[in-house]
Amino acid sequence: MTTKIILASAISTALLAAAMPTQAQSFTEFAQEGDVIAELRVRYEGVQEEGNAKDDAIAMTARTRLGYETADMAGFKVLAEYDHVTALQDEYNSLTELGSDDKTKSVVADPATGDINRAQVSYTSKEFGAVLGRQRIILDNARFVGNVGWRQNEQTYDAARIDLTAIKNLNATYVYMNQVNDILYNDLAVKNHLLNVGYKTPVGKVTTYAYMLEADEKNDESTNDTYGLSFKGAAPVANVELLYAAEYAVQTQNSGISGADDNDAAYTFLEGGVKVSGISLLAGLEILGGDGDYAFETPLATKHAFNGWADKFLSTNASTTNPEDGEINGLQDIYAKVAGNVAGVKLLAVYHDYSSDKDNIDLGSEVNLLAAKKFDENFSAGIKLAQYSAGDVGTDADKLWLWGEVKF
């Protein structure tokens, strides 16, 4: 545990002591009013890839999560949570030495070990909220800041967060973080400032944001600053509901190398569709711009949720580099999506067509299918499939997931 987390835990303990029950309320009663966190998620992931000299991967993993959050005392709560991932079948490359490091296998990014997932103190009132310590942070749809919750070890942050909600329809969030705890159990020192402001209108929500990221490692002082504006809403028309969204952002990156020039890129997102009888039909365009030297990146995002579940485009700079000339061309993702619920089963189908932003190189296509059901408040299960077909570059890949989860 880092010194920063020890300090946050000490603060949390002090605040918890201040929030202890009075003589009129026993400690047992106080403890019973808190929330116990107990979760088990068991998942199978199979990966088949063509043309990359890697053997098929099979991963059967189980994540156990145990924690406790105190009852509310004058607006304060303290939460502590521990995760442990076990590899029940470890025929895969976890990208670490933890659990499975078989480099002859395809990648399944679920290392097997344990760690403190969250250790935080929070305060909530009608006008104000704050969280200090190791915490989960998801801003908007997680396209720029998320927890990568699909992976067995989620991404958390050592941070101080403030939320302002005093003005009707207006919300503002500021975060200062000094460590990113990623899905591979890396603790990355940072000096990040995040600002997100949203306003709800009768026809949708307008959000503006500034995400200023700076590495704080000994040999890495790179920066990545992103400023953007988004709009998302829905409007009833006759017997259907119109769905629409648009977003634009600009990004400036500097490698931190003395004398290095800044790199600039832009992000564009457009989506439209309808919802009829509970079925959503959507089409969209997402562009992570590239100019040959650099492509738009989202370092803190829940990337698995975007640009296909086969995870072929997790790093835009790496995945859109033309092998013939070394140019970094960016990504254009045109997609169509159908989502609904039948007999309590969530169904989702997505088709992606990928090309490079620069030079329009064919980067392949992908089909994503999902069926998931929540049987009650405690148990859920699902199945998910990703089939990626390579274009002028890349390698075909099929991925299959089966999972069950119990929460108390």
Buried (B, 14 or more C-beta within 10 A) or exposed (E): EBEBBEEBBEBBEEBBEEBEBEEEEEEEEBEEEBEEBEBBBBBBBBBBBEEEEBBEBBBBBBBBBBBBBBBBBEBBBBBBBBBBBBBEEBBBBBBBEBBBBBEEBBBBBBBBBBBBBBBBBBBBEEEEBBBBBBBBBEBBBBBBBBBBBBBBBBBBBBBBBBBBBEEEEEBBBBBBBBBBBBBBBEBBBBBBBBBBBBBBEEEBBBBBBBBBBBBEEEEBBBBBBBBBEBBBBBEEEEEBBBBBBBBBBBBBBBBBEEEEEEBBBBBBBBBBBBBEEEEBBBEBEBBBBBBBEBBBBBBBBBBBBBBBBBBBBBEBBEBBBBEEEEBBBBBBBBBBBBBBEEEEEBBBBBBBBBBBBBEEBBBBBBBBBBBBBBEEEEEBBBBBBBBBBBBEBBBBBBBBBBBBBEBE
